[in-house]
Amino acid sequence: MDTRIFQAEQIVIRPEMAGILKEWSKAIIRQQPSNIADIHRISYEHFAKKVDDREDNAANSDIVRNS
């Protein structure tokens, strides 16, 4: 299977990516990182929180549905 990309048209970007990247960029800018390690830490914390929030929302909606 050939997965090489030769043209921009071959790249499929989901519509919600713009919002995700904008939120992440704002998180980085707010923190004013001084080095790449800080950027990695901030990025990890940002996306880990997103995952936690998503899991919490899923759990809460299951509770509501089962009530």
Beta strands, then each sheet from edge to edge (+ up, - down):
end
